[in-house]
């Protein structure tokens, strides 16, 4: 039962963080207003987490250390996965950029050839 409540708290914290960040970043706001809201929200979130950890440490004894370790581990997993996603997206963008550049160069080459053919045709009298 204690393990389930620890897992629930982990999910609550991680889900809350992800939801908070997504909500803030998807809202249309000015840069200064967004920074202020992020600062206020992170301060509130820190206070709530501190309060929750204080309650857990009063009632959980040795479980606090394992909860902290699990939370840190979960955050490291999220960082690693997000890093992988960013790397894949960057690679995909680079590949698309190379394909577009290649196609533009091909098109430019064809356009140049058409112009050369037109100039040769015009000067040869044909």
C-alpha positions as CSV (number, residue, x, y, z in Angstrom):
1,X,0.0,0.0,0.0
2,X,2.8,2.4,0.8
3,X,4.5,1.6,-2.5
4,X,1.3,2.3,-4.4
5,X,0.9,5.7,-2.7
6,X,4.5,6.5,-3.5
7,X,3.9,5.6,-7.2
8,X,0.8,7.7,-7.2
9,X,2.7,10.7,-5.8
10,X,5.4,10.2,-8.5
11,X,2.8,10.2,-11.2
12,X,1.0,13.1,-9.7
13,X,4.2,15.2,-9.6
14,X,5.5,14.2,-13.0
15,X,2.1,14.6,-14.6
16,X,1.6,17.9,-12.9
17,X,4.9,19.2,-14.2
18,X,4.3,18.1,-17.7
19,X,0.8,19.5,-17.7
20,X,1.9,22.8,-16.3
21,X,4.7,23.2,-18.8
22,X,2.5,22.2,-21.7
23,X,-0.3,24.5,-20.6
24,X,2.0,27.5,-20.2
25,X,3.9,27.0,-23.4
26,X,0.7,26.5,-25.5
27,X,-1.0,29.6,-24.2
28,X,-0.7,32.8,-26.3
29,X,1.1,35.3,-24.1
30,X,3.9,37.8,-24.5
31,X,7.4,36.8,-23.5
32,X,7.5,38.9,-20.3
33,X,4.1,37.7,-19.2
34,X,5.0,34.1,-19.9
35,X,8.3,34.4,-17.9
36,X,6.4,36.0,-15.0
37,X,3.8,33.2,-15.0
38,X,6.4,30.5,-15.2
39,X,8.2,32.0,-12.3
40,X,5.0,32.3,-10.2
41,X,3.9,28.8,-11.2
42,X,7.2,27.2,-10.4
43,X,7.3,28.8,-7.0
44,X,3.8,27.6,-6.2
45,X,4.7,24.1,-7.5
46,X,7.9,24.1,-5.4
47,X,5.9,25.1,-2.3
48,X,3.3,22.4,-2.9
49,X,6.0,19.7,-3.4
50,X,7.8,20.8,-0.3
51,X,4.6,20.6,1.7
52,X,3.8,17.1,0.3
53,X,7.4,15.9,1.0
54,X,7.1,17.3,4.5
55,X,3.9,15.4,5.1
56,X,5.5,12.2,3.6
57,X,8.6,12.5,5.7
58,X,6.5,12.9,8.9
59,X,4.5,9.7,8.1
60,X,6.8,7.6,5.9
61,X,10.0,7.3,7.8
62,X,12.6,5.6,5.5
63,X,10.3,5.8,2.5
64,X,11.2,9.4,1.8
65,X,14.6,8.5,0.5
66,X,13.3,5.9,-1.9
67,X,10.5,8.3,-3.1
68,X,13.2,11.0,-3.7
69,X,15.3,8.5,-5.6
70,X,12.4,7.3,-7.7
71,X,11.4,10.9,-8.6
72,X,15.0,11.7,-9.6
73,X,15.2,8.5,-11.6
74,X,11.9,9.4,-13.3
75,X,13.1,12.9,-14.1
76,X,16.4,11.5,-15.6
77,X,14.3,9.1,-17.7
78,X,12.2,12.0,-19.0
79,X,15.3,14.0,-19.8
80,X,16.9,11.1,-21.6
81,X,13.8,10.4,-23.7
82,X,13.3,14.0,-24.5
83,X,16.9,14.3,-25.6
84,X,16.3,11.3,-27.9
85,X,13.2,12.8,-29.4
86,X,15.0,16.1,-29.9
87,X,17.9,14.3,-31.6
88,X,15.5,12.4,-33.9
89,X,13.6,15.6,-34.8
90,X,16.9,17.4,-35.5
91,X,18.0,14.6,-37.8
92,X,14.7,14.6,-39.6
93,X,14.8,18.3,-40.1
94,X,18.4,18.1,-41.4
95,X,17.5,15.3,-43.8
96,X,14.5,17.3,-45.1
97,X,16.6,20.4,-45.5
98,X,19.2,18.4,-47.5
99,X,16.4,17.0,-49.7
100,X,14.9,20.4,-50.4
101,X,18.3,21.9,-51.1
102,X,19.1,19.1,-53.6
103,X,15.7,19.6,-55.3
104,X,16.3,23.3,-55.5
105,X,19.7,22.8,-57.0
106,X,18.3,20.4,-59.5
107,X,15.6,22.9,-60.5
108,X,18.2,25.7,-60.7
109,X,20.3,23.5,-63.0
110,X,17.4,22.7,-65.2
111,X,16.4,26.3,-65.4
112,X,19.9,27.3,-66.3
113,X,20.0,24.6,-69.1
114,X,16.6,25.9,-70.5
115,X,18.0,29.4,-70.6
116,X,21.2,28.3,-72.3
117,X,19.2,26.3,-74.8
118,X,16.9,29.3,-75.5
119,X,19.9,31.6,-76.0
120,X,21.6,29.1,-78.3
121,X,18.3,28.7,-80.2
122,X,17.9,32.4,-80.5
123,X,21.4,33.1,-81.7
124,X,21.5,30.2,-84.1
125,X,18.4,31.5,-85.8
126,X,16.4,28.5,-85.0
